[in-house]
Amino acid sequence: MLEVIRVVTGFLKENCYIIHNGIDCLVVDPGDDQKKILTEINSRGLHVKGILITHYHFDHVGCLETFKEIYPTARIVDYKTKGDVKIDTFEFKVIETYGHTMDSVSFYFDKNDILFTGDFVFKETIGNFEEDNEQAMINSLKVFKYMSTNVKVYPGHDEETTVEHELKYNPFLRGI
């Protein structure tokens, strides 16, 4: 069973997540406050096996280069990675969720019904996007809309939500 730990970082209060299964872990969006993230990892005796990047805005990758140095064998997963991914015992899908940026991806752990969305979807809203990216955002929202309502959503900022909640209360999902 996976446990998800949220570490709020930086002045934009970006959510970095540590996903672990007991001893091994993945880090999603190591934004800022390197010491705070490392303290959480080290206090639990976790081994970083992968670093997942939802998109390359500074508040989501502020510690990335340092983490690459500290964990040189950790696999980096981002928009260049397609489809199904397996890192040790972790299995998930990389889903293109373009719109907020054209390198935005979400990570879907289908066996656990959890989704890390970065700045694509937040509780009751979506991430901002350039006018040129509007159709990409609409296409991404269509994918999101048809996910299982049981899926728990871990966004890049603020609190977690569910697909079910977003279908009821997120105005950007109406009419799509």
C-alpha positions in Angstrom: 0.0 0.0 0.0 1.3 3.5 -0.9 1.4 6.3 1.6 1.5 9.9 0.3 3.2 12.6 2.3 2.7 16.2 1.3 5.5 18.7 2.0 4.4 22.3 1.3 7.4 24.3 0.0 8.4 27.9 -0.9 6.5 31.2 -0.9 4.0 29.9 -3.5 3.2 27.0 -1.2 3.9 24.3 -3.8 3.0 20.7 -2.9 6.0 18.3 -3.1 4.8 14.8 -2.6 6.7 11.8 -1.3 5.1 8.5 -2.2 6.4 5.5 -0.4 5.7 1.8 0.2 7.7 1.3 3.4 11.3 2.0 2.4 11.4 3.0 -1.2 10.0 6.3 -2.4 9.3 8.6 -5.3 9.4 12.4 -5.0 6.9 14.4 -7.0 7.9 18.0 -7.8 10.8 18.9 -5.5 10.1 22.6 -5.6 11.8 24.5 -2.9 12.8 24.1 0.8 15.3 21.3 0.1 16.0 20.8 3.8 12.3 20.4 4.6 11.9 17.7 1.9 15.1 15.9 2.8 14.2 15.9 6.5 11.0 14.1 5.7 12.7 11.5 3.5 15.6 10.9 5.9 13.5 10.9 9.1 11.6 7.9 7.6 14.7 6.2 6.3 13.4 6.2 2.7 15.4 5.5 -0.4 14.6 7.7 -3.4 14.1 5.6 -6.5 12.5 8.2 -8.8 11.8 11.9 -9.2 8.6 12.8 -11.0 8.2 16.3 -12.6 4.7 17.4 -13.6 6.0 20.5 -15.4 9.1 22.7 -15.3 7.9 25.9 -13.6 10.5 27.1 -11.0 8.2 26.4 -8.0 8.0 22.7 -9.0 11.7 22.1 -9.8 13.7 24.3 -7.5 15.5 21.4 -5.9 15.6 19.2 -9.0 19.3 19.7 -9.8 20.4 19.2 -6.2 18.2 16.0 -5.9 19.9 14.7 -9.1 23.2 15.1 -7.3 22.1 13.6 -4.0 20.2 10.7 -5.7 22.2 10.0 -8.9 20.5 6.7 -9.6 16.9 8.0 -9.2 15.0 7.9 -12.4 13.7 11.2 -13.7 10.1 11.0 -15.1 8.6 13.9 -16.9 6.8 14.9 -20.2 9.5 13.0 -22.2 8.3 9.8 -20.6 5.3 8.2 -22.2 2.8 5.6 -21.1 3.3 3.0 -18.4 6.2 3.3 -16.0 7.7 0.9 -13.5 10.3 1.9 -11.0 11.0 -1.0 -8.7 7.6 -1.8 -7.1 5.9 1.5 -8.2 3.7 1.3 -11.3 2.0 4.3 -12.8 1.0 6.0 -16.0 2.2 9.3 -17.4 -0.7 11.2 -18.8 -0.3 14.2 -21.0 -2.3 17.0 -19.4 -1.2 19.9 -21.5 -2.7 23.3 -21.1 -1.2 25.0 -18.0 2.1 24.4 -19.9 2.8 22.4 -22.9 5.1 20.1 -20.9 2.4 19.3 -18.2 1.8 15.7 -17.3 0.0 13.9 -14.5 1.0 10.7 -12.8 -1.8 8.1 -12.4 -1.3 5.2 -10.0 -4.3 3.3 -11.2 -4.0 0.4 -8.7 -4.2 2.9 -5.9 -6.7 5.4 -7.5 -4.4 8.3 -7.0 -3.4 11.1 -9.5 -0.8 13.8 -9.2 -1.8 16.7 -11.4 0.7 19.5 -10.8 -0.9 22.7 -11.8 -3.4 21.1 -14.3 -6.3 20.7 -11.8 -6.8 22.1 -8.4 -9.7 21.8 -6.0 -12.6 23.4 -7.7 -10.5 25.1 -10.4 -7.8 24.6 -12.9 -4.3 26.0 -13.5 -4.0 29.1 -15.6 -3.1 28.8 -19.3 -2.1 30.9 -22.2 -4.8 31.6 -24.9 -2.8 29.5 -27.4 -3.1 26.5 -25.0 -6.9 26.6 -24.5 -7.7 23.7 -26.8 -4.9 21.6 -25.2 -6.4 22.4 -21.7 -9.9 21.4 -23.0 -8.6 18.1 -24.3 -6.8 17.4 -21.0 -10.0 18.2 -19.1 -11.9 15.7 -21.2 -9.4 13.0 -20.2 -9.8 13.9 -16.5 -13.6 14.0 -16.7 -13.8 10.4 -17.7 -11.5 9.0 -15.0 -13.0 6.9 -12.2 -14.8 9.1 -9.6 -12.9 7.2 -6.9 -9.6 8.8 -7.9 -8.0 11.0 -5.2 -6.3 14.0 -6.8 -3.1 15.5 -5.4 -2.6 19.0 -7.0 0.5 21.2 -7.1 -1.0 23.7 -4.7 -3.6 23.7 -2.0 -5.5 20.6 -0.7 -6.3 17.3 -2.3 -9.6 16.5 -3.8 -11.3 13.7 -5.8 -12.5 13.3 -9.4 -16.0 12.9 -8.0 -15.8 16.3 -6.1 -14.4 18.0 -9.2 -17.2 16.7 -11.4 -19.7 18.2 -9.0 -18.0 21.5 -8.1 -15.4 22.5 -10.6 -17.0 25.0 -13.1 -14.3 24.3 -15.7 -15.6 20.7 -16.1 -19.1 21.7 -17.0 -20.0 21.6 -20.6 -17.0 19.7 -21.7 
